[in-house]
Each structure stands twice: as C-alpha cells, then as structure tokens.
Amino acid sequence: MVALDIREQSVIADYFVICTGANPRQIQAIANAIEDKLSELGVVTRGFEGSAENGWMLLDCGDVIAHIFGPMEREFYRLERLWSAAPTVVYLQ
C-alpha cells in the first residue's frame, strides 16, 4: 500500500491511497473494510467506480481517493509512476 500526497499536483483530492488485492474476493474485502471504517468515523463515501471482478475499484472519499487493484492491473496502470512527483506519505509492503 502506498499513500501519495497529491495536493500540489491536482485539485481532485489531497491524497491517493493505492493498494493491491490478490484476487477479486480480496479486492472487494478491502473496499468493504475501507467503507466500514469510514462509516464508523462518520465519513460518507461519495461514490465508487470499477468492480472487484474487473481488478480495479476506486472509492471516492472526498479528500482521499482509494484505488484497489489486482496485481496485473496495478502493474498496468502504474499510478505511482504517473504521480511520481507526489510525495509518498505511507509505504507498506
């Protein structure tokens, strides 16, 4: 997982969180866990795109956008490279 501070590069959000699920079931579980935690905190998810079955889900959490990829999709889109000017806030392997 990586969190990028995109405040200086974009007006769409302050942070991108990018992570990988090993398979569609795990991708969906990660998305559900994010939504559950945000709900506990009183944060409403603005929307989502994609599907676990397609290997990519996006959760729009306002100032934070979470991207959940399958391994091949993450390698294909390479958001960390696309947003390489953005400082890394968190990096977990």
ZALOVO-541091 format. One record per residue: x, y, z of N, C-alpha, C, CB in turn; residue in one letter. Coordinates in steps of 0.02 Angstrom, whole numbers, plus 32768, in hexadecimal, padded with zeros to 4 digits. Glycine has a CB too. Example, Ala and Ser with C-alpha at 12.3 -4.5 7.8 and 13.67 -1.06 7.14 Angstrom:
<kolpas>
<kolpa n_u="8294" n_v="7EE4" n_w="8186" ca_u="8267" ca_v="7F1F" ca_w="8186" c_u="8294" c_v="7F5B" c_w="8186" cb_u="8235" cb_v="7F20" cb_w="81C4" rest="A"/>
<kolpa n_u="8282" n_v="7F90" n_w="8162" ca_u="82AC" ca_v="7FCB" ca_w="8165" c_u="8285" c_v="8002" c_w="818A" cb_u="82C0" cb_v="7FE2" cb_w="811E" rest="S"/>
</kolpas>
This chain:
<kolpas>
<kolpa n_u="802A" n_v="7FC5" n_w="8000" ca_u="8000" ca_v="8000" ca_w="8000" c_u="802C" c_v="803E" c_w="8000" cb_u="7FD0" cb_v="8000" cb_w="803D" rest="M"/>
<kolpa n_u="8015" n_v="806F" n_w="7FDD" ca_u="8039" ca_v="80AF" ca_w="7FDC" c_u="8005" c_v="80E7" c_w="7FDF" cb_u="8066" cb_v="80B5" cb_w="7F9C" rest="V"/>
<kolpa n_u="8016" n_v="811B" n_w="8003" ca_u="7FEC" ca_v="8157" ca_w="8004" c_u="8016" c_v="8191" c_w="7FE9" cb_u="7FD2" cb_v="8167" cb_w="804E" rest="A"/>
<kolpa n_u="7FFA" n_v="81B3" n_w="7FB8" ca_u="801D" ca_v="81EB" ca_w="7F97" c_u="7FFA" c_v="822C" c_w="7FA7" cb_u="8020" cb_v="81E0" cb_w="7F4B" rest="L"/>
<kolpa n_u="8021" n_v="825E" n_w="7FB7" ca_u="8007" ca_v="82A1" ca_w="7FC3" c_u="8005" c_v="82C5" c_w="7F80" cb_u="8034" cb_v="82C9" cb_w="7FF7" rest="D"/>
<kolpa n_u="7FC9" n_v="82CC" n_w="7F63" ca_u="7FC2" ca_v="82E9" ca_w="7F20" c_u="7FA9" c_v="8331" c_w="7F22" cb_u="7F93" cb_v="82BF" cb_w="7EF6" rest="I"/>
<kolpa n_u="7FAB" n_v="8351" n_w="7F5C" ca_u="7F90" ca_v="8395" ca_w="7F62" c_u="7FB0" c_v="83C6" c_w="7F33" cb_u="7F98" cb_v="83AD" cb_w="7FA9" rest="R"/>
<kolpa n_u="7FF0" n_v="83BF" n_w="7F26" ca_u="8014" ca_v="83EE" ca_w="7EFA" c_u="800B" c_v="83DD" c_w="7EB0" cb_u="805D" cb_v="83EF" cb_w="7F0C" rest="E"/>
<kolpa n_u="7FF3" n_v="83A0" n_w="7EA1" ca_u="7FED" ca_v="838A" ca_w="7E5C" c_u="7FA6" c_v="838B" c_w="7E41" cb_u="8009" cb_v="8345" cb_w="7E55" rest="Q"/>
<kolpa n_u="7F75" n_v="838D" n_w="7E6D" ca_u="7F30" ca_v="8385" ca_w="7E56" c_u="7EFE" c_v="83A8" c_w="7E85" cb_u="7F1E" cb_v="833A" cb_w="7E50" rest="S"/>
<kolpa n_u="7EC5" n_v="83B9" n_w="7E69" ca_u="7E90" ca_v="83D7" ca_w="7E92" c_u="7E59" c_v="83A3" c_w="7EA0" cb_u="7E72" cb_v="8414" cb_w="7E6E" rest="V"/>
<kolpa n_u="7E5F" n_v="8367" n_w="7E85" ca_u="7E2A" ca_v="8335" ca_w="7E8E" c_u="7E29" c_v="8316" c_w="7ED3" cb_u="7E31" cb_v="82FF" cb_w="7E5A" rest="I"/>
<kolpa n_u="7E62" n_v="8315" n_w="7EF5" ca_u="7E67" ca_v="82F8" ca_w="7F38" c_u="7EA8" c_v="830E" c_w="7F58" cb_u="7E63" cb_v="82A9" cb_w="7F35" rest="A"/>
<kolpa n_u="7EAF" n_v="82FF" n_w="7F98" ca_u="7EEE" ca_v="830E" ca_w="7FBA" c_u="7F1D" c_v="82D2" c_w="7FBA" cb_u="7EE0" cb_v="8323" cb_w="8002" rest="D"/>
<kolpa n_u="7EFF" n_v="8296" n_w="7FBD" ca_u="7F28" ca_v="8259" ca_w="7FC2" c_u="7F0B" c_v="8222" c_w="7F96" cb_u="7F2C" cb_v="8241" cb_w="800B" rest="Y"/>
<kolpa n_u="7F38" n_v="81FA" n_w="7F7B" ca_u="7F27" ca_v="81BA" ca_w="7F5B" c_u="7F41" c_v="8183" c_w="7F88" cb_u="7F45" cb_v="81B5" cb_w="7F12" rest="F"/>
<kolpa n_u="7F18" n_v="8152" n_w="7F96" ca_u="7F2E" ca_v="8115" ca_w="7FB7" c_u="7F29" c_v="80DE" c_w="7F83" cb_u="7F03" cb_v="8105" cb_w="7FF8" rest="V"/>
<kolpa n_u="7F5F" n_v="80BB" n_w="7F79" ca_u="7F63" ca_v="8087" ca_w="7F45" c_u="7F77" c_v="8046" c_w="7F67" cb_u="7F95" cb_v="809B" cb_w="7F0D" rest="I"/>
<kolpa n_u="7F4F" n_v="8012" n_w="7F5B" ca_u="7F60" ca_v="7FD1" ca_w="7F78" c_u="7F4C" c_v="7F99" c_w="7F48" cb_u="7F3D" cb_v="7FC8" cb_w="7FBC" rest="C"/>
<kolpa n_u="7F62" n_v="7F5D" n_w="7F59" ca_u="7F57" ca_v="7F23" ca_w="7F2E" c_u="7F34" c_v="7EEC" c_w="7F55" cb_u="7F99" cb_v="7F0A" cb_w="7F12" rest="T"/>
<kolpa n_u="7F01" n_v="7ECE" n_w="7F35" ca_u="7EE2" ca_v="7E92" ca_w="7F4E" c_u="7EF7" c_v="7E58" c_w="7F21" cb_u="7E95" cb_v="7E99" cb_w="7F51" rest="G"/>
<kolpa n_u="7F02" n_v="7E1E" n_w="7F3E" ca_u="7F1B" ca_v="7DE5" ca_w="7F19" c_u="7EE8" c_v="7DC8" c_w="7EE7" cb_u="7F30" cb_v="7DAF" cb_w="7F48" rest="A"/>
<kolpa n_u="7EA8" n_v="7DD2" n_w="7EF5" ca_u="7E73" ca_v="7DB6" ca_w="7ECB" c_u="7E34" c_v="7DE0" c_w="7ED5" cb_u="7E67" cb_v="7D6A" cb_w="7EDC" rest="N"/>
<kolpa n_u="7E00" n_v="7DD4" n_w="7EAC" ca_u="7DC3" ca_v="7DFD" ca_w="7EB2" c_u="7DA4" c_v="7DFC" c_w="7EF8" cb_u="7D90" cb_v="7DE5" cb_w="7E80" rest="P"/>
<kolpa n_u="7DA4" n_v="7DC3" n_w="7F19" ca_u="7D88" ca_v="7DBF" ca_w="7F5C" c_u="7DAD" c_v="7DED" c_w="7F8D" cb_u="7D89" cb_v="7D76" cb_w="7F76" rest="R"/>
<kolpa n_u="7DEF" n_v="7DED" n_w="7F88" ca_u="7E17" ca_v="7E18" ca_w="7FB5" c_u="7E0E" c_v="7E62" c_w="7FA3" cb_u="7E61" cb_v="7E05" cb_w="7FB1" rest="Q"/>
<kolpa n_u="7E0A" n_v="7E72" n_w="7F62" ca_u="7DFE" ca_v="7EB7" ca_w="7F4D" c_u="7DBD" c_v="7ED0" c_w="7F6B" cb_u="7DFC" cb_v="7EBC" cb_w="7EFF" rest="I"/>
<kolpa n_u="7D88" n_v="7EA8" n_w="7F67" ca_u="7D48" ca_v="7EBB" ca_w="7F83" c_u="7D4B" c_v="7EC2" c_w="7FCE" cb_u="7D12" cb_v="7E88" cb_w="7F6F" rest="Q"/>
<kolpa n_u="7D6F" n_v="7E94" n_w="7FEF" ca_u="7D76" ca_v="7E97" ca_w="8038" c_u="7D9A" c_v="7ED7" c_w="804E" cb_u="7D9C" cb_v="7E59" cb_w="8051" rest="A"/>
<kolpa n_u="7DCD" n_v="7EEB" n_w="8029" ca_u="7DF1" ca_v="7F29" ca_w="8039" c_u="7DC2" c_v="7F65" c_w="8031" cb_u="7E30" cb_v="7F32" cb_w="800B" rest="I"/>
<kolpa n_u="7D9D" n_v="7F67" n_w="7FFB" ca_u="7D6D" ca_v="7F9E" ca_w="7FEF" c_u="7D39" c_v="7FA0" c_w="8027" cb_u="7D4A" cb_v="7F96" cb_w="7FAB" rest="A"/>
<kolpa n_u="7D1F" n_v="7F66" n_w="803A" ca_u="7CEE" ca_v="7F63" ca_w="8070" c_u="7D0B" c_v="7F7B" c_w="80B2" cb_u="7CD3" cb_v="7F1C" cb_w="8078" rest="N"/>
<kolpa n_u="7D49" n_v="7F67" n_w="80C0" ca_u="7D69" ca_v="7F7C" ca_w="80FF" c_u="7D74" c_v="7FC7" c_w="8100" cb_u="7DAC" cb_v="7F58" cb_w="8107" rest="A"/>
<kolpa n_u="7D87" n_v="7FE4" n_w="80C9" ca_u="7D8F" ca_v="802D" ca_w="80C5" c_u="7D4D" c_v="8050" c_w="80D2" cb_u="7DAC" cb_v="8043" cb_w="8080" rest="I"/>
<kolpa n_u="7D18" n_v="8038" n_w="80B0" ca_u="7CD6" ca_v="8056" ca_w="80B9" c_u="7CBD" c_v="804E" c_w="8101" cb_u="7CA4" cb_v="8038" cb_w="8089" rest="E"/>
<kolpa n_u="7CC8" n_v="8014" n_w="811F" ca_u="7CB3" ca_v="8008" ca_w="8164" c_u="7CD6" c_v="8038" c_w="8194" cb_u="7CC0" cb_v="7FC0" cb_w="8178" rest="D"/>
<kolpa n_u="7D17" n_v="803F" n_w="818C" ca_u="7D3E" ca_v="806B" ca_w="81B9" c_u="7D29" c_v="80B4" c_w="81B0" cb_u="7D89" cb_v="8064" cb_w="81AC" rest="K"/>
<kolpa n_u="7D1F" n_v="80C9" n_w="8172" ca_u="7D08" ca_v="810D" ca_w="8166" c_u="7CC4" c_v="8119" c_w="8185" cb_u="7D06" cb_v="811C" cb_w="811A" rest="L"/>
<kolpa n_u="7C98" n_v="80E8" n_w="817F" ca_u="7C56" ca_v="80EE" ca_w="819D" c_u="7C5B" c_v="80F6" c_w="81E9" cb_u="7C2B" cb_v="80B0" cb_w="818C" rest="S"/>
<kolpa n_u="7C87" n_v="80CF" n_w="8208" ca_u="7C93" ca_v="80D5" ca_w="8251" c_u="7CA9" c_v="811B" c_w="8262" cb_u="7CC7" cb_v="80A3" cb_w="8268" rest="E"/>
<kolpa n_u="7CCF" n_v="813A" n_w="8237" ca_u="7CEA" ca_v="817D" ca_w="8243" c_u="7CB9" c_v="81B4" c_w="822D" cb_u="7D2C" cb_v="8186" cb_w="821E" rest="L"/>
<kolpa n_u="7C80" n_v="81A0" n_w="8211" ca_u="7C4F" ca_v="81D1" ca_w="81FB" c_u="7C5D" c_v="81F0" c_w="81B8" cb_u="7C49" cb_v="8207" cb_w="822D" rest="G"/>
<kolpa n_u="7C89" n_v="81D0" n_w="8191" ca_u="7C9B" ca_v="81E9" ca_w="814F" c_u="7C72" c_v="81C2" c_w="811B" cb_u="7CE8" cb_v="81E3" cb_w="8142" rest="V"/>
<kolpa n_u="7C50" n_v="81E6" n_w="80F0" ca_u="7C27" ca_v="81C7" ca_w="80BC" c_u="7C51" c_v="81C2" c_w="807C" cb_u="7BE6" cb_v="81EF" cb_w="80AF" rest="V"/>
<kolpa n_u="7C54" n_v="8186" n_w="8060" ca_u="7C76" ca_v="817C" ca_w="8021" c_u="7C4D" c_v="819D" c_w="7FEA" cb_u="7C81" cb_v="8130" cb_w="8012" rest="T"/>
<kolpa n_u="7C6C" n_v="81C8" n_w="7FC4" ca_u="7C48" ca_v="81ED" ca_w="7F90" c_u="7C34" c_v="81C2" c_w="7F55" cb_u="7C72" cb_v="8227" cb_w="7F77" rest="R"/>
<kolpa n_u="7C5A" n_v="818F" n_w="7F47" ca_u="7C4A" ca_v="8163" ca_w="7F0F" c_u="7C81" c_v="8132" c_w="7F03" cb_u="7C3E" cb_v="818C" cb_w="7ED0" rest="G"/>
<kolpa n_u="7C75" n_v="8105" n_w="7ED4" ca_u="7CA9" ca_v="80D6" ca_w="7EC1" c_u="7CA3" c_v="80C6" c_w="7E77" cb_u="7CA3" cb_v="8095" cb_w="7EEB" rest="F"/>
<kolpa n_u="7CDA" n_v="80AD" n_w="7E5C" ca_u="7CDE" ca_v="809A" ca_w="7E16" c_u="7CFE" c_v="8055" c_w="7E13" cb_u="7D07" cb_v="80CE" cb_w="7DEC" rest="E"/>
<kolpa n_u="7CF5" n_v="8033" n_w="7DDC" ca_u="7D14" ca_v="7FF3" ca_w="7DD0" c_u="7CF2" c_v="7FBB" c_w="7DF7" cb_u="7D5D" cb_v="7FF6" cb_w="7DE3" rest="G"/>
<kolpa n_u="7D11" n_v="7F80" n_w="7DF4" ca_u="7CF7" ca_v="7F46" ca_w="7E18" c_u="7D30" c_v="7F17" c_w="7E29" cb_u="7CC1" cb_v="7F22" cb_w="7DEE" rest="S"/>
<kolpa n_u="7D26" n_v="7EF1" n_w="7E5D" ca_u="7D59" ca_v="7EC1" ca_w="7E71" c_u="7D67" c_v="7E8F" c_w="7E39" cb_u="7D44" cb_v="7E9D" cb_w="7EB1" rest="A"/>
<kolpa n_u="7D32" n_v="7E7B" n_w="7E16" ca_u="7D3A" ca_v="7E4A" ca_w="7DE1" c_u="7D64" c_v="7E64" c_w="7DA7" cb_u="7CF5" cb_v="7E35" cb_w="7DC7" rest="E"/>
<kolpa n_u="7D65" n_v="7EA6" n_w="7D9D" ca_u="7D8D" ca_v="7EC5" ca_w="7D69" c_u="7DD4" c_v="7ED6" c_w="7D80" cb_u="7D6B" cb_v="7F03" cb_w="7D4F" rest="N"/>
<kolpa n_u="7DE2" n_v="7ECB" n_w="7DC0" ca_u="7E26" ca_v="7ED5" ca_w="7DDA" c_u="7E36" c_v="7F1C" c_w="7DEE" cb_u="7E56" cb_v="7EC0" cb_w="7DA8" rest="G"/>
<kolpa n_u="7E04" n_v="7F47" n_w="7DF5" ca_u="7E11" ca_v="7F8C" ca_w="7E0A" c_u="7DD3" c_v="7FAA" c_w="7E28" cb_u="7E2A" cb_v="7FB7" cb_w="7DCF" rest="W"/>
<kolpa n_u="7DDB" n_v="7FC7" n_w="7E63" ca_u="7DA5" ca_v="7FEC" ca_w="7E83" c_u="7DC1" c_v="802E" c_w="7E9B" cb_u="7D85" cb_v="7FC3" cb_w="7EBE" rest="M"/>
<kolpa n_u="7D99" n_v="8062" n_w="7E95" ca_u="7DAA" ca_v="80A4" ca_w="7EAD" c_u="7D74" c_v="80B9" c_w="7EDE" cb_u="7DB2" cb_v="80D7" cb_w="7E73" rest="L"/>
<kolpa n_u="7D88" n_v="80D1" n_w="7F18" ca_u="7D5A" ca_v="80ED" ca_w="7F49" c_u="7D6A" c_v="8137" c_w="7F51" cb_u="7D5E" cb_v="80C7" cb_w="7F8E" rest="L"/>
<kolpa n_u="7D39" n_v="8160" n_w="7F43" ca_u="7D41" ca_v="81A9" ca_w="7F4B" c_u="7D2B" c_v="81BA" c_w="7F91" cb_u="7D17" cb_v="81D0" cb_w="7F15" rest="D"/>
<kolpa n_u="7D5B" n_v="81CB" n_w="7FBA" ca_u="7D4F" ca_v="81DC" ca_w="8000" c_u="7D57" c_v="8227" c_w="800C" cb_u="7D7E" cb_v="81B4" cb_w="802E" rest="C"/>
<kolpa n_u="7D4E" n_v="824E" n_w="7FD8" ca_u="7D56" ca_v="8297" ca_w="7FDE" c_u="7D9D" c_v="82AB" c_w="7FD3" cb_u="7D3E" cb_v="82AF" cb_w="8022" rest="G"/>
<kolpa n_u="7DC0" n_v="82BC" n_w="8009" ca_u="7E05" ca_v="82D2" ca_w="8004" c_u="7E35" c_v="8298" c_w="7FF7" cb_u="7E1A" cb_v="82F5" cb_w="8043" rest="D"/>
<kolpa n_u="7E1D" n_v="825B" n_w="7FFE" ca_u="7E45" ca_v="821F" ca_w="7FF4" c_u="7E23" c_v="81F3" c_w="7FC0" cb_u="7E51" cb_v="81F8" cb_w="8036" rest="V"/>
<kolpa n_u="7E49" n_v="81DC" n_w="7F8F" ca_u="7E2F" ca_v="81AD" ca_w="7F5E" c_u="7E57" c_v="816D" c_w="7F65" cb_u="7E34" cb_v="81CA" cb_w="7F15" rest="I"/>
<kolpa n_u="7E33" n_v="8136" n_w="7F71" ca_u="7E52" ca_v="80F5" ca_w="7F7A" c_u="7E4C" c_v="80CD" c_w="7F3A" cb_u="7E32" cb_v="80CE" cb_w="7FB6" rest="A"/>
<kolpa n_u="7E85" n_v="80B4" n_w="7F21" ca_u="7E88" ca_v="8089" ca_w="7EE7" c_u="7E9B" c_v="8043" c_w="7F00" cb_u="7EBB" cb_v="80A3" cb_w="7EB1" rest="H"/>
<kolpa n_u="7E72" n_v="8012" n_w="7EEF" ca_u="7E80" ca_v="7FCD" ca_w="7F02" c_u="7E86" c_v="7FA5" c_w="7EC1" cb_u="7E48" cb_v="7FAF" cb_w="7F32" rest="I"/>
<kolpa n_u="7EC1" n_v="7F8B" n_w="7EB5" ca_u="7ED0" ca_v="7F68" ca_w="7E77" c_u="7EDD" c_v="7F1E" c_w="7E82" cb_u="7F0C" cb_v="7F88" cb_w="7E55" rest="F"/>
<kolpa n_u="7ED2" n_v="7EF7" n_w="7E4E" ca_u="7EEE" ca_v="7EB4" ca_w="7E4A" c_u="7F37" c_v="7EBC" c_w="7E36" cb_u="7EC7" cb_v="7E87" cb_w="7E17" rest="G"/>
<kolpa n_u="7F61" n_v="7E89" n_w="7E3F" ca_u="7FA8" ca_v="7E8F" ca_w="7E30" c_u="7FB7" c_v="7EA5" c_w="7DE8" cb_u="7FCA" cb_v="7E4E" cb_w="7E3D" rest="P"/>
<kolpa n_u="7F96" n_v="7E87" n_w="7DB7" ca_u="7FA4" ca_v="7E99" ca_w="7D71" c_u="7F8C" c_v="7EDF" c_w="7D61" cb_u="7F81" cb_v="7E67" cb_w="7D42" rest="M"/>
<kolpa n_u="7F53" n_v="7EF3" n_w="7D7C" ca_u="7F38" ca_v="7F36" ca_w="7D6F" c_u="7F65" c_v="7F6B" c_w="7D8F" cb_u="7EF0" cb_v="7F3C" cb_w="7D8A" rest="E"/>
<kolpa n_u="7F7E" n_v="7F5E" n_w="7DCA" ca_u="7FAA" ca_v="7F8F" ca_w="7DEA" c_u="7FEA" c_v="7F98" c_w="7DC1" cb_u="7FBC" cb_v="7F79" cb_w="7E32" rest="R"/>
<kolpa n_u="8005" n_v="7F62" n_w="7DA8" ca_u="8041" ca_v="7F66" ca_w="7D7F" c_u="8032" c_v="7F8B" c_w="7D3D" cb_u="805C" cb_v="7F20" cb_w="7D6F" rest="E"/>
<kolpa n_u="7FF7" n_v="7F7F" n_w="7D20" ca_u="7FE5" ca_v="7F9F" ca_w="7CE2" c_u="7FDC" c_v="7FEB" c_w="7CEA" cb_u="7FA5" cb_v="7F80" cb_w="7CC6" rest="F"/>
<kolpa n_u="7FB7" n_v="8000" n_w="7D1D" ca_u="7FA8" ca_v="8047" ca_w="7D25" c_u="7FE0" c_v="806F" c_w="7D46" cb_u="7F6A" cb_v="8050" cb_w="7D4E" rest="Y"/>
<kolpa n_u="8008" n_v="8050" n_w="7D70" ca_u="8042" ca_v="8070" ca_w="7D8F" c_u="8035" c_v="80B7" c_w="7DA7" cb_u="807B" cb_v="8071" cb_w="7D5D" rest="R"/>
<kolpa n_u="8004" n_v="80BE" n_w="7DD1" ca_u="7FF2" ca_v="8102" ca_w="7DEA" c_u="802C" c_v="8123" c_w="7E10" cb_u="7FB6" cb_v="80FE" cb_w="7E17" rest="L"/>
<kolpa n_u="8054" n_v="80FB" n_w="7E33" ca_u="808D" ca_v="8118" ca_w="7E56" c_u="80BC" c_v="813A" c_w="7E25" cb_u="80B2" cb_v="80E2" cb_w="7E7F" rest="E"/>
<kolpa n_u="80C4" n_v="811D" n_w="7DEC" ca_u="80F0" ca_v="813B" ca_w="7DB9" c_u="80CF" c_v="8178" c_w="7D99" cb_u="8102" cb_v="8108" cb_w="7D82" rest="R"/>
<kolpa n_u="808F" n_v="8173" n_w="7D8B" ca_u="806A" ca_v="81AB" ca_w="7D6E" c_u="806B" c_v="81E7" c_w="7D9C" cb_u="8022" cb_v="8196" cb_w="7D5F" rest="L"/>
<kolpa n_u="8066" n_v="81DB" n_w="7DDD" ca_u="8066" ca_v="8211" ca_w="7E0F" c_u="80A9" c_v="8214" c_w="7E34" cb_u="802C" cb_v="8206" cb_w="7E42" rest="W"/>
<kolpa n_u="80DF" n_v="8207" n_w="7E12" ca_u="8121" ca_v="8202" ca_w="7E32" c_u="8139" c_v="8243" c_w="7E52" cb_u="8154" cb_v="81ED" cb_w="7DFF" rest="S"/>
<kolpa n_u="811D" n_v="827C" n_w="7E3E" ca_u="8130" ca_v="82BC" ca_w="7E5D" c_u="810F" c_v="82C4" c_w="7EA1" cb_u="811D" cb_v="82F6" cb_w="7E2F" rest="A"/>
<kolpa n_u="80DE" n_v="829B" n_w="7EB0" ca_u="80BB" ca_v="82A1" ca_w="7EF1" c_u="80E4" c_v="827F" c_w="7F27" cb_u="8074" cb_v="8281" cb_w="7EEC" rest="A"/>
<kolpa n_u="80EC" n_v="82A1" n_w="7F60" ca_u="8110" ca_v="8282" ca_w="7F98" c_u="80EB" c_v="8244" c_w="7FB2" cb_u="8119" cb_v="82B5" cb_w="7FD0" rest="P"/>
<kolpa n_u="8111" n_v="8211" n_w="7FC4" ca_u="80F5" ca_v="81D5" ca_w="7FE3" c_u="80EC" c_v="81E3" c_w="802D" cb_u="8123" cb_v="8197" cb_w="7FD7" rest="T"/>
<kolpa n_u="80AF" n_v="81D9" n_w="8046" ca_u="80A0" ca_v="81E4" ca_w="808C" c_u="80A8" c_v="81A4" c_w="80B3" cb_u="8059" cb_v="8200" cb_w="8096" rest="V"/>
<kolpa n_u="8090" n_v="816D" n_w="8096" ca_u="8094" ca_v="812B" ca_w="80B5" c_u="80A7" c_v="80F9" c_w="8080" cb_u="8050" cb_v="8117" cb_w="80D6" rest="V"/>
<kolpa n_u="80D3" n_v="80CB" n_w="8093" ca_u="80E5" ca_v="8094" ca_w="8065" c_u="80EA" c_v="8054" c_w="808F" cb_u="8128" cb_v="80A2" cb_w="803F" rest="Y"/>
<kolpa n_u="80BF" n_v="8024" n_w="8081" ca_u="80C0" ca_v="7FE4" ca_w="80A4" c_u="80C4" c_v="7FAB" c_w="8071" cb_u="8081" cb_v="7FDB" cb_w="80D0" rest="L"/>
<kolpa n_u="80ED" n_v="7F7A" n_w="807F" ca_u="80F1" ca_v="7F3F" ca_w="8052" c_u="80D0" c_v="7F05" c_w="8073" cb_u="8139" cb_v="7F2E" cb_w="8040" rest="Q"/>
</kolpas>
